[in-house]
Amino acid sequence: MKSRLLLAAAASALSVAALPAAEAVTGARPAPEGNGLFVHPVPQPDARQEGRLPGFATELSERSLPKANEAWTVISHDEAWKALARADAENRQRTRWRYAISLLGQSLGSEASGVLEVMEADDPDLALVDAFRLAKGAAYAQMRRPEKALDALVGPGLADNSEACAWRLLVLAEAGFGEQALGQLNCALPALNARSSDDRKRFVLAIADAALDTGRADLAVTTLRQVRSGDPAGDLLRGRAFYALGKPGEARIQLRRVAKSGTEEQRLDAELSGIEDSVARKDITPKAAIEQLNRLRYGWRGGPIERRALELGYRLASDTGDTRGALAAGSTLFNYFELGAEGPQLAAALQKQLAGVLDATNTMPLDQALGLYWDFRDLAPLGAEGDLLVNRFADRLQNAGLYAKAAELLQHQLYVRAQDLAKGPLSAKVGRLHILAGRPDLALKAIRDTANVVYTPDMLAERHRVEAVALTQLGKTSEALAVLQDVPNGAGLRAEILWKARAWSALAAEAGPALPAAGKLSDVGQATILRHAVALAMTHREPDIAALRARYAGAFASLPTAAAFDALTSDPASVDPERLSKAMAAIPSASPAGDIADLLDIPKHG
């Protein structure tokens, strides 16, 4: 709703002239100046149907718009109901109109709105008549429904009507558009001054509130002369105005009266005004002020009071480096209050603070930073910027050995933020982290939960490798080998799985075709050959062992693993168990599967 109100307020914006304090509802009746607003015509209803009682719209449109105190003539309920009971079809709409006007004169906006709705249903053309729109706008304003009120009160025929200006002023002021509300003041003065002091009170309070919101405390004080001393609503605004004018003594006198006779909301407002002034004068520490604001908010939720408390709390927390306090106050403001143009600015500031929490230069303990992120993750930047921020923080968690927390963080990204192909590498990373945390079951779930996307071949291969490790950790070796069957360069990981499982026959068959060429051997090449020798020995394949010795004896001659190769490829009858054990221990730890092989050694938890 706020966005539409913003548009309506902008449409009704008026160049605010300098308003002398004495001009504010003091009884003077300056002639209304041309508003120059509402240049757009009244919207024309589509496919308007003929009503049951047509004709009154034409009659009403030919009447002059009511002026000031002539607008809402009150008749008794008995008289109104008798007239309605006697009215025939020709006079029914006219009688209803008099009744609706009377209800508005008694501030019974809800009842008046019901009568006006029935009238419009019987004669849809009434929606085009300025007098009818004015009545609808007044009814909605009395009901505190600002959006509908402004919709009804906007139109060229109502631009310079004093009564319409008065209702627009009221609606805009109470909706928080102080500048635009004061722009209606000169036009509204005749209608306001024609009212009794009681009928004028709500308008006067709205003007004073708008004046305070726009930094015109002197105008507020002058305007509030129309409200008797001792009235809690008037005293409350007077107190705030005196604070703004640097008169704390007079302000406290006003607010003490509010504390004795005001409603709960008014008493809390008075208390908040005192806190605001104490902060402005630095008579209270930020910590003490925040404690008082939090205590006040525990007793009152919503509305201008909580918003002001949150705004002050956010500013104090930000100024004192209380990141959690700033994020808590700021996020509540952003999520639960209509901030208008201030919203994007606050969102940017909150995102910057949250990014600072996750930044590598931040000295906050990682668990505290992670807790802040979880509490306020909805504030994280969207798109690639937010993803990069989280990924870097997950890397910090991983480097600190906090694998489960890193996995949880990225899994949220995987399930909530990542789309389509982005799930490919992210799911593999989440799976690796779950395995590092000893939870291959969660790794398998992350892979399989995201299997409904058509990934690139490279993404599929990496996902299958992680899936195979998870299956192996869960004791499902056959399934793991099946997953790797069509994975390019999957032979290394298959051999690693078979080596860990001591499946010697299968390992001998798997490693044979993958043996490196004779010549200079890398650590991986040496490990592959020596493991193959073990598999051959365990399966008693002496001819193949002899062939292996003949093929690689020269390559191993100058290597540190020469003794191991010699022991593993000698005649089994000539090798004692101790020598064989030393040979096994001398096999390089480098794996043909690469770094993913290390995951197979992680103990499973849970």
C-alpha positions as MATLAB code, in Angstrom:
seq = 'MKSRLLLAAAASALSVAALPAAEAVTGARPAPEGNGLFVHPVPQPDARQEGRLPGFATELSERSLPKANEAWTVISHDEAWKALARADAENRQRTRWRYAISLLGQSLGSEASGVLEVMEADDPDLALVDAFRLAKGAAYAQMRRPEKALDALVGPGLADNSEACAWRLLVLAEAGFGEQALGQLNCALPALNARSSDDRKRFVLAIADAALDTGRADLAVTTLRQVRSGDPAGDLLRGRAFYALGKPGEARIQLRRVAKSGTEEQRLDAELSGIEDSVARKDITPKAAIEQLNRLRYGWRGGPIERRALELGYRLASDTGDTRGALAAGSTLFNYFELGAEGPQLAAALQKQLAGVLDATNTMPLDQALGLYWDFRDLAPLGAEGDLLVNRFADRLQNAGLYAKAAELLQHQLYVRAQDLAKGPLSAKVGRLHILAGRPDLALKAIRDTANVVYTPDMLAERHRVEAVALTQLGKTSEALAVLQDVPNGAGLRAEILWKARAWSALAAEAGPALPAAGKLSDVGQATILRHAVALAMTHREPDIAALRARYAGAFASLPTAAAFDALTSDPASVDPERLSKAMAAIPSASPAGDIADLLDIPKHG';
ca = [
       0.000    0.000    0.000;
       2.820    2.409    0.827;
       4.069    2.513   -2.742;
       0.656    3.609   -3.991;
       0.439    6.178   -1.227;
       3.806    7.515   -2.312;
       2.473    8.008   -5.815;
      -0.652    9.697   -4.520;
       1.383   11.921   -2.243;
       3.665   12.863   -5.101;
       0.654   13.650   -7.258;
      -0.734   15.923   -4.579;
       2.584   17.597   -3.807;
       2.365   21.341   -3.529;
       5.101   23.898   -3.480;
       5.052   24.678    0.222;
       5.156   28.389    0.800;
       6.780   29.751    3.915;
       3.957   29.561    6.434;
       4.139   32.180    9.176;
       3.366   30.633   12.512;
       0.361   32.902   12.963;
      -1.208   31.535    9.784;
      -1.713   28.054   11.162;
      -5.402   27.610   11.895;
      -5.716   30.781   13.936;
      -9.043   31.968   12.631;
      -7.716   33.920    9.665;
      -9.316   32.960    6.377;
      -6.978   33.700    3.478;
      -8.372   33.021    0.067;
      -7.267   29.637   -1.234;
      -4.375   29.813   -3.621;
      -4.491   27.786   -6.799;
      -3.159   24.339   -6.003;
      -2.016   23.474   -9.480;
      -2.346   19.767   -8.652;
      -4.388   16.804   -9.815;
      -3.875   17.612  -13.469;
      -4.940   14.114  -14.417;
      -8.645   13.602  -15.049;
     -10.747   11.362  -12.873;
     -10.346    7.759  -14.087;
     -13.232    6.695  -16.257;
     -14.845    3.396  -15.209;
     -14.734    0.643  -17.798;
     -17.952   -0.762  -19.231;
     -20.150    1.173  -16.778;
     -23.529   -0.493  -16.382;
     -26.815    1.320  -15.960;
     -27.892    1.305  -12.303;
     -31.294    0.569  -10.841;
     -31.884    4.175   -9.786;
     -30.150    6.402  -12.362;
     -30.483   10.159  -12.498;
     -29.252   11.426   -9.142;
     -25.670   11.636  -10.411;
     -26.758   14.294  -12.905;
     -28.639   16.221  -10.229;
     -25.711   16.095   -7.799;
     -23.194   17.136  -10.433;
     -25.203   20.303  -11.126;
     -25.039   21.389   -7.508;
     -22.183   23.567   -6.322;
     -19.535   21.819   -4.286;
     -20.215   22.281   -0.565;
     -18.049   24.795    1.242;
     -16.597   24.383    4.709;
     -19.304   24.050    7.370;
     -21.982   23.642    4.705;
     -20.560   20.289    3.684;
     -21.978   17.947    6.295;
     -25.438   18.914    7.550;
     -26.529   16.717   10.447;
     -30.072   15.416   10.820;
     -31.338   13.122   13.547;
     -31.341    9.379   13.011;
     -35.092    9.229   13.544;
     -35.677   11.864   10.911;
     -33.298   10.142    8.503;
     -34.868    6.714    8.931;
     -38.404    8.069    8.568;
     -37.394    9.831    5.370;
     -35.821    6.654    4.028;
     -38.927    4.644    4.878;
     -41.189    7.103    3.036;
     -38.918    7.669    0.031;
     -40.135    6.352   -3.299;
     -37.822    5.275   -6.107;
     -37.543    8.816   -7.456;
     -36.445   10.285   -4.119;
     -34.563    7.344   -2.601;
     -31.060    8.368   -3.756;
     -31.645   11.973   -2.706;
     -32.747   10.797    0.731;
     -29.789    8.448    1.052;
     -27.454   11.306    0.193;
     -28.824   13.476    2.996;
     -28.395   10.553    5.384;
     -24.797    9.880    4.272;
     -23.921   13.565    4.649;
     -25.404   13.555    8.138;
     -23.387   10.496    9.117;
     -20.194   12.194    7.936;
     -21.096   15.249    9.986;
     -21.222   12.967   13.021;
     -17.837   11.349   12.140;
     -19.522    8.021   11.404;
     -17.395    7.314    8.373;
     -17.908    3.553    8.311;
     -21.703    3.890    8.289;
     -21.538    6.665    5.699;
     -19.315    4.539    3.482;
     -21.911    1.768    3.527;
     -24.659    4.149    2.421;
     -22.457    5.600   -0.325;
     -21.614    2.126   -1.617;
     -25.313    1.294   -1.930;
     -25.902    4.573   -3.756;
     -23.067    3.902   -6.187;
     -24.322    0.382   -6.837;
     -27.709    1.825   -7.805;
     -26.181    4.640   -9.881;
     -22.572    3.924  -10.952;
     -22.232    7.366  -12.548;
     -22.006    8.838   -9.055;
     -18.352    7.782   -9.028;
     -17.715   10.569  -11.567;
     -19.298   13.335   -9.486;
     -16.926   15.499   -7.454;
     -19.300   15.965   -4.514;
     -19.782   12.210   -4.242;
     -16.027   11.601   -4.463;
     -15.492   14.177   -1.722;
     -17.969   12.360    0.517;
     -16.287    9.011   -0.175;
     -12.883   10.501    0.561;
     -14.116   11.973    3.839;
     -15.661    8.642    4.830;
     -12.451    6.733    4.129;
     -10.416    9.373    5.962;
     -12.644    8.998    9.016;
     -12.120    5.229    8.743;
      -8.321    5.785    8.525;
      -8.023    4.135    5.140;
      -5.562    6.536    3.490;
      -5.102    4.817    0.148;
      -8.802    4.736   -0.684;
      -9.279    8.230    0.720;
      -6.635    9.718   -1.570;
      -7.991    7.796   -4.555;
     -11.366    9.457   -3.992;
      -9.994   12.930   -3.233;
      -7.748   13.194   -6.296;
      -9.311   14.981   -9.258;
      -9.259   18.382  -10.979;
     -12.686   19.304   -9.638;
     -11.486   18.926   -6.048;
      -8.079   20.561   -6.442;
      -9.026   23.938   -4.931;
     -11.986   22.883   -2.824;
     -11.195   23.810    0.774;
     -13.019   20.822    2.244;
     -11.184   18.408   -0.066;
      -7.884   20.089    0.811;
      -8.626   19.615    4.506;
      -9.244   15.899    4.109;
      -6.187   15.478    1.900;
      -4.116   17.284    4.507;
      -5.404   14.945    7.209;
      -4.812   11.771    5.207;
      -1.325   12.757    4.063;
      -0.244   13.891    7.530;
      -1.469   10.734    9.232;
       0.184    8.608    6.531;
       3.541   10.241    7.256;
       3.786   12.642    4.309;
       4.297   15.811    6.308;
       5.681   17.997    3.529;
       2.838   17.169    1.153;
       0.283   17.590    3.937;
       1.468   21.107    4.754;
       1.228   21.880    1.059;
      -2.555   21.639    1.456;
      -2.743   23.944    4.482;
      -3.499   27.327    2.881;
      -6.223   25.794    0.747;
      -7.696   23.964    3.750;
      -7.817   26.928    6.178;
     -11.383   28.093    5.395;
     -12.781   24.605    5.947;
     -10.763   24.133    9.128;
     -11.622   27.486   10.659;
     -15.324   26.923    9.982;
     -15.323   23.856   12.220;
     -15.914   23.790   15.936;
     -12.850   23.290   18.118;
     -13.830   19.678   18.767;
     -14.355   18.898   15.082;
     -11.124   20.682   14.214;
      -8.988   18.860   16.781;
      -7.981   15.846   14.670;
      -6.922   18.145   11.837;
      -4.956   20.429   14.163;
      -3.093   17.476   15.667;
      -2.289   16.206   12.183;
      -0.928   19.613   11.150;
       1.221   19.816   14.278;
       2.543   16.295   13.721;
       3.382   17.127   10.097;
       5.122   20.301   11.236;
       7.266   18.322   13.682;
       8.108   15.740   11.030;
       9.312   18.502    8.710;
      11.360   20.332   11.346;
       8.894   23.195   11.966;
       8.460   22.981   15.705;
       7.483   26.656   15.943;
       4.580   26.057   13.553;
       3.552   23.058   15.657;
       3.497   25.117   18.872;
       1.439   27.879   17.267;
      -0.993   25.424   15.734;
      -1.471   23.605   19.033;
      -2.892   26.757   20.632;
      -6.159   25.461   19.219;
      -5.947   22.453   21.573;
      -6.536   23.067   25.272;
      -3.771   22.520   27.770;
      -4.302   19.230   29.551;
      -5.403   17.368   26.441;
      -2.994   14.386   26.322;
      -2.678   14.322   22.524;
      -1.996   18.051   22.381;
       0.360   17.991   25.360;
       2.312   15.152   23.784;
       2.934   17.083   20.573;
       3.667   20.261   22.517;
       6.255   18.373   24.549;
       7.956   17.075   21.417;
       7.871   20.565   19.915;
       9.449   22.138   23.002;
      12.192   19.508   22.930;
      12.841   20.399   19.296;
      12.979   24.096   20.202;
      15.560   23.455   22.923;
      13.171   23.961   25.838;
      13.475   20.695   27.782;
      11.948   22.121   30.970;
       8.722   23.123   29.245;
       8.736   19.844   27.344;
       8.944   17.798   30.536;
       6.019   19.714   32.047;
       3.863   18.788   29.065;
       4.971   15.157   29.023;
       4.473   14.679   32.761;
       0.822   15.552   32.229;
       0.674   12.958   29.460;
       2.206   10.353   31.770;
      -0.633   10.940   34.261;
      -3.658   11.215   32.002;
      -2.719    9.784   28.606;
      -3.446    6.415   27.099;
      -0.809    3.698   27.211;
       0.301    4.619   23.694;
       0.558    8.306   24.603;
       2.505    7.539   27.774;
       4.984    5.420   25.840;
       5.256    8.147   23.209;
       6.066   10.641   25.946;
       8.696    8.302   27.391;
      10.231    7.809   23.952;
      10.328   11.562   23.368;
      12.309   11.933   26.584;
      14.768    9.237   25.505;
      15.193   10.902   22.113;
      15.975   14.240   23.750;
      18.405   12.666   26.239;
      20.270   11.026   23.369;
      20.361   14.270   21.407;
      21.782   16.110   24.422;
      24.145   13.213   25.267;
      22.679   13.033   28.756;
      22.564    9.238   28.502;
      25.034    6.629   27.282;
      24.176    4.762   24.079;
      24.089    1.469   25.978;
      21.618    2.796   28.549;
      19.500    4.369   25.820;
      19.355    1.105   23.876;
      18.309   -0.749   27.034;
      15.490    1.738   27.597;
      14.410    1.498   23.965;
      14.349   -2.298   24.100;
      12.301   -2.234   27.286;
       9.863    0.177   25.681;
       9.531   -2.028   22.597;
       8.762   -5.077   24.718;
       5.630   -3.275   25.866;
       4.549   -1.895   22.504;
       4.688   -3.252   18.977;
       3.930   -1.540   15.709;
       3.034    1.978   14.699;
       5.069    5.181   14.843;
       6.285    4.487   18.392;
       8.081    1.264   17.577;
       9.371    2.725   14.336;
      10.919    5.716   16.115;
      12.389    3.425   18.776;
      13.873    1.152   16.124;
      15.290    4.047   14.120;
      16.999    5.488   17.175;
      18.191    2.063   18.314;
      19.609    1.310   14.871;
      21.492    4.596   14.785;
      22.928    4.126   18.277;
      23.960    0.528   17.621;
      25.605    1.460   14.321;
      27.472    4.365   15.896;
      28.810    2.201   18.739;
      29.816   -0.795   16.608;
      27.094   -3.071   17.987;
      26.636   -5.089   14.809;
      24.046   -7.493   16.168;
      21.998   -4.658   17.638;
      22.165   -2.676   14.406;
      21.173   -5.653   12.271;
      18.347   -6.589   14.639;
      16.850   -3.098   14.700;
      17.465   -2.463   11.017;
      16.012   -5.762    9.837;
      12.863   -5.248   11.918;
      12.466   -1.794   10.429;
      12.987   -3.070    6.910;
      10.753   -6.137    7.202;
       7.805   -4.757    9.149;
       7.548   -1.060    8.326;
       6.780    0.766    5.106;
       9.830    3.001    4.715;
       9.187    4.456    1.288;
      12.269    6.063   -0.218;
      14.282    5.268    2.914;
      13.874    1.519    2.357;
      16.541    1.016   -0.343;
      19.043    3.126    1.601;
      18.505    1.095    4.757;
      18.720   -2.183    2.835;
      22.062   -1.153    1.331;
      23.426   -0.172    4.750;
      22.304   -3.459    6.310;
      23.818   -5.483    3.473;
      27.096   -3.637    3.929;
      27.101   -4.429    7.651;
      26.340   -8.103    7.040;
      29.047   -8.284    4.378;
      31.471   -6.816    6.905;
      30.580   -9.597    9.341;
      31.575  -12.255    6.800;
      34.623  -10.428    5.473;
      37.990  -12.100    5.996;
      39.367   -8.967    7.669;
      36.745   -9.122   10.406;
      38.234  -10.326   13.689;
      34.917  -11.574   15.051;
      35.054  -15.281   16.006;
      33.793  -17.455   13.174;
      30.989  -19.024   15.189;
      29.655  -15.582   16.132;
      29.881  -14.372   12.547;
      28.057  -17.479   11.356;
      25.365  -16.963   13.982;
      24.819  -13.406   12.771;
      24.563  -14.603    9.191;
      21.962  -17.230   10.067;
      19.927  -14.730   12.058;
      19.988  -12.097    9.326;
      20.595  -14.078    6.131;
      17.547  -12.494    4.494;
      19.545   -9.263    4.372;
      22.361  -10.801    2.319;
      22.956   -9.266   -1.127;
      21.193  -11.006   -3.956;
      22.777  -12.580   -6.999;
      26.440  -13.250   -7.632;
      27.630  -10.748   -5.023;
      25.784  -12.521   -2.227;
      26.841  -15.963   -3.451;
      30.503  -14.951   -3.563;
      30.267  -13.528   -0.055;
      28.862  -16.777    1.338;
      31.263  -19.000   -0.619;
      34.273  -17.126    0.717;
      32.987  -17.382    4.258;
      32.379  -21.111    3.779;
      36.013  -21.438    2.685;
      37.081  -19.759    5.924;
      34.978  -22.220    7.912;
      36.474  -25.125    5.975;
      40.020  -23.893    6.529;
      39.257  -23.715   10.246;
      38.075  -27.331   10.219;
      34.416  -26.390   10.751;
      33.254  -28.700    7.993;
      29.721  -29.314    9.257;
      29.029  -25.587    9.605;
      30.475  -24.879    6.164;
      28.335  -27.655    4.683;
      25.206  -26.319    6.383;
      25.909  -22.820    5.112;
      26.413  -23.882    1.507;
      23.519  -26.331    1.643;
      21.234  -23.390    2.374;
      22.636  -21.746   -0.738;
      22.092  -24.969   -2.675;
      18.461  -25.437   -1.709;
      17.321  -21.822   -1.443;
      19.353  -19.627   -3.784;
      21.128  -21.705   -6.438;
      19.321  -22.251   -9.722;
      19.787  -24.768  -12.528;
      23.440  -25.337  -13.515;
      24.720  -23.426  -10.498;
      23.637  -26.408   -8.406;
      26.192  -28.655  -10.120;
      29.512  -27.524   -8.632;
      27.802  -26.331   -5.451;
      26.224  -29.731   -4.761;
      29.612  -31.425   -5.232;
      31.230  -28.992   -2.808;
      28.467  -29.504   -0.253;
      28.922  -33.261   -0.620;
      32.678  -33.031   -0.024;
      32.113  -30.938    3.103;
      29.566  -33.397    4.485;
      32.049  -36.233    3.930;
      34.774  -34.229    5.673;
      32.340  -33.763    8.553;
      31.844  -37.536    8.734;
      28.333  -37.486    7.274;
      28.418  -39.341    3.940;
      24.661  -39.876    4.264;
      24.079  -36.122    4.027;
      26.531  -35.906    1.137;
      24.562  -38.531   -0.755;
      21.307  -36.706   -0.026;
      22.670  -33.389   -1.314;
      23.746  -35.046   -4.571;
      20.517  -36.933   -5.114;
      18.235  -34.045   -4.095;
      19.708  -32.006   -6.946;
      19.705  -34.686   -9.627;
      16.799  -33.206  -11.592;
      18.977  -30.745  -13.535;
      20.692  -31.443  -16.854;
      24.332  -30.766  -15.956;
      27.383  -30.469  -18.180;
      29.578  -33.602  -18.511;
      32.261  -32.131  -16.248;
      29.697  -31.290  -13.564;
      28.195  -34.763  -13.779;
      31.617  -36.377  -13.459;
      32.463  -34.427  -10.312;
      29.056  -35.142   -8.763;
      29.486  -38.868   -9.516;
      32.929  -38.897   -7.915;
      31.553  -37.384   -4.707;
      28.583  -39.751   -4.804;
      30.928  -42.734   -5.195;
      32.974  -41.692   -2.168;
      29.810  -41.271   -0.096;
      28.549  -44.689   -1.146;
      31.897  -46.238   -0.303;
      31.844  -44.632    3.127;
      28.391  -46.106    3.636;
      29.666  -49.575    2.768;
      28.046  -49.688   -0.667;
      31.161  -50.408   -2.713;
      29.382  -52.124   -5.588;
      27.057  -49.134   -6.051;
      30.031  -46.780   -5.897;
      31.862  -48.667   -8.643;
      28.710  -48.697  -10.758;
      28.345  -44.917  -10.419;
      31.921  -44.483  -11.690;
      31.496  -46.831  -14.632;
      30.864  -44.100  -17.206;
      32.851  -41.326  -15.548;
      35.792  -40.134  -17.667;
      39.090  -40.823  -15.898;
      37.164  -42.688  -13.233;
      39.621  -45.600  -13.223;
      41.853  -43.910  -10.651;
      39.048  -43.530   -8.123;
      37.777  -47.041   -8.824;
      41.282  -48.379   -8.159;
      41.474  -46.363   -4.934;
      38.147  -47.752   -3.740;
      39.255  -51.301   -4.562;
      42.604  -50.759   -2.808;
      40.850  -49.533    0.348;
      38.442  -52.489    0.130;
      41.319  -54.962   -0.431;
      39.445  -56.351   -3.414;
      42.665  -57.755   -4.921;
      41.306  -59.574   -7.965;
      39.227  -56.599   -9.050;
      42.123  -54.230   -8.356;
      44.490  -56.319  -10.464;
      42.044  -56.214  -13.353;
      41.383  -52.471  -12.915;
      44.983  -51.317  -12.495;
      46.554  -53.392  -15.249;
      45.365  -51.263  -18.188;
      46.203  -48.063  -16.290;
      49.875  -48.843  -15.630;
      52.227  -46.028  -16.707;
      54.893  -46.392  -19.333;
      58.338  -47.521  -18.204;
      60.697  -44.608  -17.698;
      60.684  -41.732  -15.262;
      57.947  -42.442  -12.737;
      55.958  -39.947  -10.686;
      54.849  -40.698   -7.145;
      51.396  -41.579   -8.505;
      52.958  -43.859  -11.102;
      55.076  -45.596   -8.474;
      52.056  -46.078   -6.217;
      49.994  -47.494   -9.079;
      52.684  -50.053   -9.963;
      53.394  -51.076   -6.382;
      49.704  -51.474   -5.568;
      49.283  -53.570   -8.686;
      52.177  -55.738   -7.500;
      50.456  -56.252   -4.158;
      47.205  -57.227   -5.894;
      49.065  -59.729   -8.105;
      50.858  -61.183   -5.111;
      47.664  -61.522   -3.129;
      46.048  -63.391   -6.011;
      49.145  -65.601   -6.572;
      49.755  -64.499  -10.146;
      53.510  -65.170  -10.255;
      53.918  -64.924  -14.060;
      52.331  -61.466  -14.047;
      54.565  -60.445  -11.148;
      57.639  -61.549  -13.098;
      56.480  -59.595  -16.126;
      55.914  -56.515  -13.959;
      59.444  -56.841  -12.510;
      60.984  -57.128  -15.923;
      59.062  -54.130  -17.209;
      59.811  -51.666  -14.397;
      63.028  -52.864  -12.704;
      65.128  -50.269  -14.487;
      62.701  -47.439  -13.701;
      62.743  -48.230   -9.957;
      66.497  -48.842   -9.684;
      67.364  -45.280   -8.642;
      64.173  -44.466   -6.740;
      63.666  -44.470   -2.954;
      61.000  -47.120   -3.500;
      63.415  -49.536   -5.198;
      63.557  -51.799   -2.145;
      59.779  -51.917   -1.937;
      59.513  -52.779   -5.639;
      62.153  -55.470   -5.252;
      60.377  -57.019   -2.278;
      56.949  -56.960   -3.887;
      58.101  -58.420   -7.207;
      60.535  -61.079   -5.885;
      59.698  -64.738   -5.648;
      57.087  -64.876   -2.875;
      58.912  -67.818   -1.297;
      62.047  -65.689   -0.791;
      60.360  -62.690    0.887;
      59.879  -62.802    4.637;
      56.786  -61.132    6.188;
      58.776  -58.336    7.833;
      60.343  -57.302    4.542;
      56.962  -57.438    2.851;
      55.430  -55.298    5.592;
      58.146  -52.678    5.142;
      57.568  -52.722    1.412;
      53.861  -52.103    1.864;
      54.587  -49.192    4.185;
      56.994  -47.672    1.662;
      54.338  -47.358   -1.045;
      53.881  -43.611   -1.774;
      50.688  -42.102   -0.383;
      49.977  -40.354   -3.683;
      46.780  -41.711   -5.177;
      45.815  -42.148   -8.811;
      42.425  -40.728   -7.791;
      43.876  -37.348   -6.793;
      42.826  -35.345   -3.747;
      39.372  -36.913   -3.607;
      41.040  -40.104   -2.381;
      41.666  -38.416    0.964;
      37.905  -38.350    1.538;
      37.859  -42.140    1.640;
      39.947  -42.039    4.814;
      37.569  -39.760    6.728;
      35.879  -41.651    9.576;
      32.112  -41.757    9.432;
      30.084  -40.206   12.287;
      26.468  -40.556   13.244;
];
